[in-house]
Amino acid sequence: MAQQVQTSTPGMQHAAQRFAETVSDFNQQLQKVNTTMSSLQASWTGDASRDFNTAMDNWERSFQVIINKLIEIMDTMGVNTKAYVNAEENASGTAKYFAQALPPLPGV
C-alpha cells in the first residue's frame, strides 16, 4: 500500500523557494561552464576539440532539460500552494458561515 504524502502551505512555500534557489545556482554554473568552453574553443582546434564540443553541447542540452524540469516543478508547487491557501480560506469562510447561521445546540 502506498504511503500518503502530507505537506503544509509553509512547507510547500519553502520547497518552492529551494527549487528557485537551485535553478538560480544551476543557471550560474551553466554560465560558468559556457564561459570556460568559449575560452577553450578559442584556443583548441582539431578532431578532439570538435568531439569534445559535441559532447559538451549534449551535456548542456541535458542539463538544460533538468533546469527546465525544476522550473516546471517549482511552478506546479507555486500553483498548488495558492490552491491550498484558497481552499483553506474558503473552508474557513464556510465554517464561519455555518457557525453564524446555525442556532446554538441546546445545553451546549
C-alpha positions in Angstrom: 0.0 0.0 0.0 1.3 3.4 -0.9 2.1 5.9 1.8 0.3 9.2 1.8 2.2 12.3 1.3 1.4 15.2 3.6 2.5 18.8 3.4 1.6 22.2 4.7 1.4 25.5 2.9 4.6 26.8 4.6 6.3 23.5 3.7 5.3 24.0 0.0 6.4 27.6 0.0 9.8 26.6 1.5 10.3 23.8 -1.1 9.3 26.1 -3.9 11.9 28.6 -2.7 14.6 25.9 -2.5 13.7 24.9 -6.1 14.1 28.6 -7.2 17.5 28.8 -5.5 18.6 25.6 -7.1 17.5 26.8 -10.6 19.4 30.0 -10.0 22.5 28.1 -8.9 22.3 25.8 -11.8 22.0 28.7 -14.3 25.0 30.3 -12.7 27.1 27.1 -13.0 25.9 26.6 -16.6 27.1 30.2 -17.4 30.5 29.4 -15.9 30.8 26.3 -18.0 29.8 28.2 -21.1 32.4 30.9 -20.4 35.1 28.3 -19.9 34.0 26.5 -23.1 34.3 29.7 -25.0 37.9 30.2 -23.8 38.7 26.7 -24.7 37.2 26.8 -28.1 39.2 29.9 -28.9 42.5 28.1 -28.5 41.8 24.4 -29.2 41.1 23.1 -32.7 41.1 19.7 -34.4 39.1 16.5 -34.2 39.4 16.1 -30.4 38.2 19.6 -30.0 35.2 19.0 -32.2 34.3 15.8 -30.4 34.7 17.4 -27.0 32.5 20.4 -28.1 29.8 17.9 -29.4 29.9 16.1 -26.0 29.7 19.4 -24.1 26.7 20.5 -26.3 24.9 17.3 -25.5 25.7 17.7 -21.8 24.4 21.3 -21.9 21.2 20.2 -23.5 20.7 17.5 -20.9 21.5 19.9 -18.1 19.0 22.5 -19.5 16.3 19.8 -19.5 17.0 19.3 -15.8 16.8 23.0 -15.2 13.5 23.2 -17.1 12.0 20.3 -15.1 13.0 22.0 -11.9 11.2 25.2 -13.1 8.2 23.1 -14.1 8.0 21.5 -10.6 8.6 24.9 -9.0 5.7 26.4 -11.0 3.4 23.5 -10.1 4.3 23.8 -6.5 3.5 27.5 -6.6 0.1 26.9 -8.2 -0.6 24.1 -5.7 0.4 26.3 -2.8 -2.0 29.0 -4.0 -4.7 26.4 -4.4 -4.1 25.2 -0.8 -4.3 28.7 0.6 -7.5 29.4 -1.4 -9.1 26.1 -0.3 -8.2 26.9 3.4 -9.6 30.4 3.1 -12.8 29.0 1.5 -13.2 26.3 4.1 -12.6 28.8 6.9 -15.2 31.2 5.5 -17.7 28.3 5.1 -17.1 27.2 8.7 -17.7 30.7 10.0 -20.9 31.0 7.9 -22.2 27.8 9.4 -21.2 28.8 12.9 -23.2 32.1 12.4 -26.2 30.5 10.6 -26.8 27.6 12.9 -28.6 28.1 16.2 -26.7 27.0 19.3 -27.2 23.5 20.4 -29.4 23.2 23.5 -27.4 22.5 26.6 -24.1 23.4 25.0 
